[in-house]
Amino acid sequence: MVWIHGGGWNSGDKAYPPGLGLLLRGYVVASINYRMSREAVFPAQIYDCKAAIRFLRAHAAEYGIDRNRIGVWGDSAGGQLASLLGTTNGLKEYEGFEGITGVSSNVQAVCDWFGPSDFLQSSDWTGPGGNAVSQLFGGFVSLHSSNAILASPARQAGRAPLVPFLIMHGAQDSTVPVHQSQVLFDRLQMLGANARLVILPHTGHGYGWFKSRDDLSMVYDFFDRCFRKSQVRLVATTRPS
């Protein structure tokens, strides 16, 4: 399982990933960094994530990794990057030339915690998240921005074989509106992908809202089901308050 941190693409670090409990279930856990938007605009971030997956797969024997079972999990900006990994398997324009090349960057499962999914939904970016989105693309995001389209998992879904998704979002999130997760889930559902959307009532934006034992267990169980080759149903649910 590969953790991808959030922070509006302009802050954050790979230290202290939330998925360390998966070690007790026999997983290898990796946590990665990527270039901040103040250093490089999109698509540098997805290039770095793809490069990290290629590195891990190339060193699978050394680290005890099953090359055919790599899941990704991220929050906020990291959720967007995780979702983009899961919707662009095999698409060459997302690979870049960083690090090891000639190795697959495909992933087999995605957990997305409150990540943006469609940057062309302009009404969703009038709040606190708008500045971070603008910086990611080096300026104002218009409906004609090719990078905004390339960065939107909901827009890219269907271009490549789809993997199972678990999407979790707080109903009270004012930074990345819950509408963003609904858009991604609806798109995946329309395409017939294995996906689940869980909306958490009375929950805002940030990892601090999502670290209960129940929330983590839901993620751990999701990866267990994916990698034991059972199916994830298409279902949208709300966790009881």
C-alpha positions as CSV (number, residue, x, y, z in Angstrom):
1,M,0.0,0.0,0.0
2,V,1.4,3.4,-1.0
3,W,0.3,6.5,0.9
4,I,0.2,9.9,-0.8
5,H,0.0,12.8,1.5
6,G,-2.2,15.9,1.1
7,G,-1.5,19.6,1.7
8,G,-3.0,21.4,-1.3
9,W,-0.1,20.2,-3.5
10,N,2.1,22.9,-1.8
11,S,2.8,21.5,1.6
12,G,2.9,18.2,3.5
13,D,5.3,15.4,3.8
14,K,5.4,11.6,3.7
15,A,6.2,11.2,7.4
16,Y,3.7,9.3,9.6
17,P,1.3,7.8,7.1
18,P,-2.0,6.6,8.6
19,G,-1.8,3.2,7.1
20,L,0.9,1.7,9.3
21,G,-1.7,-0.7,10.8
22,L,-1.6,-2.5,7.5
23,L,1.8,-3.8,8.5
24,L,0.0,-6.1,11.0
25,R,-2.0,-7.5,8.2
26,G,1.1,-8.5,6.2
27,Y,1.3,-5.5,3.9
28,V,4.4,-3.6,2.8
29,V,3.6,0.1,3.4
30,A,5.4,2.9,1.5
31,S,4.9,6.6,1.8
32,I,6.0,9.0,-0.9
33,N,6.7,12.7,-1.6
34,Y,6.2,14.6,-4.8
35,R,7.1,18.0,-6.1
36,M,5.2,20.9,-4.6
37,S,3.3,23.3,-6.9
38,R,5.6,26.1,-5.8
39,E,8.4,24.0,-7.4
40,A,6.6,22.7,-10.5
41,V,3.1,22.8,-11.8
42,F,1.0,19.9,-12.9
43,P,1.7,17.3,-14.3
44,A,5.0,17.1,-12.3
45,Q,3.0,15.7,-9.3
46,I,1.6,12.7,-11.1
47,Y,4.9,12.1,-12.9
48,D,6.5,11.7,-9.4
49,C,3.8,9.4,-8.2
50,K,4.1,7.2,-11.3
51,A,7.9,7.2,-10.8
52,A,7.5,6.0,-7.2
53,I,5.3,3.1,-8.3
54,R,7.8,2.1,-10.9
55,F,10.6,2.2,-8.4
56,L,8.7,0.0,-5.9
57,R,7.8,-2.5,-8.7
58,A,11.3,-2.6,-10.0
59,H,12.6,-3.3,-6.4
60,A,9.7,-5.7,-5.5
61,A,12.0,-8.6,-4.7
62,E,14.2,-6.5,-2.5
63,Y,11.3,-5.1,-0.5
64,G,9.1,-8.2,-0.5
65,I,6.4,-6.6,-2.6
66,D,3.8,-8.4,-4.7
67,R,4.2,-6.7,-8.1
68,N,0.7,-7.5,-9.0
69,R,-1.0,-6.1,-5.9
70,I,-0.2,-2.5,-5.3
71,G,-2.8,-0.2,-3.8
72,V,-2.7,3.5,-3.3
73,W,-4.3,5.7,-0.6
74,G,-4.3,9.5,-0.3
75,D,-6.0,12.4,1.4
76,S,-7.1,15.7,-0.2
77,A,-4.4,16.5,-2.8
78,G,-3.0,13.0,-2.3
79,G,-6.5,11.6,-2.8
80,Q,-6.6,13.3,-6.2
81,L,-3.2,11.9,-7.1
82,A,-4.3,8.4,-5.9
83,S,-7.5,8.6,-8.0
84,L,-5.5,9.8,-11.0
85,L,-3.2,6.8,-10.7
86,G,-6.2,4.5,-10.6
87,T,-7.8,6.0,-13.7
88,T,-4.7,6.3,-15.9
89,N,-3.1,2.9,-15.8
90,G,-1.1,2.4,-19.0
91,L,-1.6,5.9,-20.4
92,K,1.8,7.1,-21.6
93,E,1.1,10.8,-21.3
94,Y,1.1,10.5,-17.5
95,E,4.4,8.6,-17.1
96,G,7.0,11.3,-17.5
97,F,10.7,10.4,-17.6
98,E,11.6,10.6,-13.9
99,G,13.4,7.8,-12.2
100,I,13.2,4.2,-13.4
101,T,11.5,3.8,-16.8
102,G,10.3,0.7,-18.7
103,V,8.5,-0.6,-15.7
104,S,4.7,-0.6,-15.2
105,S,3.3,2.1,-13.0
106,N,-0.1,0.4,-12.8
107,V,-2.0,0.2,-9.5
108,Q,-4.6,-2.3,-8.5
109,A,-6.8,-0.5,-5.9
110,V,-7.5,3.1,-4.8
111,C,-8.7,4.6,-1.5
112,D,-9.5,8.3,-2.0
113,W,-10.0,10.4,1.1
114,F,-11.8,13.7,0.1
115,G,-9.7,14.4,-3.0
116,P,-10.7,16.7,-5.8
117,S,-11.9,14.8,-8.9
118,D,-13.0,17.4,-11.4
119,F,-11.3,20.8,-11.7
120,L,-13.8,22.0,-14.3
121,Q,-16.5,22.2,-11.7
122,S,-15.8,25.8,-11.2
123,S,-18.4,26.5,-8.5
124,D,-16.6,24.0,-6.3
125,W,-13.4,26.1,-6.3
126,T,-14.7,29.5,-5.0
127,G,-13.9,28.6,-1.4
128,P,-10.7,27.8,0.5
129,G,-9.4,25.3,-2.0
130,G,-9.5,27.7,-4.9
131,N,-6.1,29.2,-4.4
132,A,-4.4,25.8,-4.1
133,V,-6.1,24.6,-7.3
134,S,-5.0,27.8,-9.1
135,Q,-1.4,27.4,-8.0
136,L,-1.3,23.7,-9.1
137,F,-1.9,24.9,-12.7
138,G,0.2,28.0,-12.5
139,G,-2.7,30.4,-12.6
140,F,-6.5,30.7,-13.2
141,V,-8.2,27.5,-14.2
142,S,-10.6,27.9,-17.1
143,L,-12.9,25.5,-18.7
144,H,-10.4,25.4,-21.6
145,S,-7.4,24.4,-19.5
146,S,-6.0,21.1,-20.9
147,N,-4.0,20.5,-17.7
148,A,-7.2,20.9,-15.6
149,I,-8.8,18.2,-17.7
150,L,-5.7,15.9,-17.5
151,A,-5.6,16.3,-13.7
152,S,-9.3,15.4,-13.2
153,P,-9.8,11.7,-12.4
154,A,-13.5,12.0,-13.1
155,R,-12.7,13.2,-16.6
156,Q,-10.1,10.5,-17.2
157,A,-12.0,7.6,-15.9
158,G,-12.9,5.2,-18.7
159,R,-9.7,5.8,-20.8
160,A,-8.0,2.9,-19.1
161,P,-9.1,-0.3,-17.4
162,L,-10.6,0.6,-14.0
163,V,-9.6,-0.7,-10.6
164,P,-11.7,-0.9,-7.3
165,F,-12.2,2.4,-5.5
166,L,-13.2,3.3,-2.0
167,I,-14.1,7.0,-1.7
168,M,-14.6,8.7,1.7
169,H,-15.6,12.3,2.2
170,G,-16.9,14.5,5.0
171,A,-20.3,16.1,4.5
172,Q,-19.2,19.3,6.1
173,D,-16.0,19.7,4.1
174,S,-15.7,23.4,3.0
175,T,-12.3,23.0,1.3
176,V,-13.0,20.2,-1.1
177,P,-16.8,20.0,-1.4
178,V,-18.3,16.5,-1.1
179,H,-19.7,17.1,-4.6
180,Q,-16.3,16.3,-5.9
181,S,-16.4,12.7,-4.5
182,Q,-20.0,12.3,-5.8
183,V,-18.9,13.3,-9.3
184,L,-16.2,10.7,-9.3
185,F,-18.4,8.0,-7.9
186,D,-21.1,8.7,-10.4
187,R,-18.7,8.5,-13.2
188,L,-17.2,5.2,-12.0
189,Q,-20.7,3.9,-11.4
190,M,-21.7,4.8,-15.0
191,L,-18.7,2.9,-16.3
192,G,-19.5,-0.2,-14.2
193,A,-16.4,0.1,-12.0
194,N,-16.2,-1.5,-8.6
195,A,-16.6,1.5,-6.3
196,R,-18.0,2.6,-3.0
197,L,-18.7,6.1,-1.7
198,V,-18.9,6.7,2.0
199,I,-20.1,10.2,3.2
200,L,-19.3,10.9,6.8
201,P,-21.8,13.3,8.5
202,H,-20.6,16.1,10.8
203,T,-17.1,15.6,9.3
204,G,-14.9,18.3,7.8
205,H,-11.7,18.4,5.8
206,G,-8.4,16.9,6.9
207,Y,-6.9,13.7,8.2
208,G,-7.8,14.6,11.8
209,W,-11.4,14.0,11.0
210,F,-10.8,10.5,9.6
211,K,-8.5,8.8,12.1
212,S,-11.1,6.9,14.0
213,R,-10.8,3.1,14.4
214,D,-13.9,2.6,12.3
215,D,-12.6,4.8,9.4
216,L,-9.3,3.0,9.3
217,S,-10.8,-0.4,9.6
218,M,-13.0,0.4,6.6
219,V,-9.9,1.2,4.5
220,Y,-8.0,-1.9,5.7
221,D,-11.0,-4.1,5.0
222,F,-11.3,-2.6,1.5
223,F,-7.7,-3.4,0.6
224,D,-8.1,-6.9,2.0
225,R,-11.2,-7.5,-0.2
226,C,-9.4,-6.2,-3.2
227,F,-6.3,-8.3,-2.8
228,R,-8.2,-11.4,-2.0
229,K,-9.9,-11.0,-5.4
230,S,-13.4,-10.5,-4.0
231,Q,-15.7,-7.9,-5.5
232,V,-16.5,-4.4,-4.1
233,R,-20.1,-3.4,-4.7
234,L,-21.2,-0.2,-6.3
235,V,-22.8,1.5,-3.3
236,A,-23.1,4.9,-1.8
237,T,-23.5,5.0,2.0
238,T,-23.5,7.5,4.9
239,R,-21.9,6.5,8.1
240,P,-24.3,6.8,11.0
241,S,-23.8,9.9,13.2
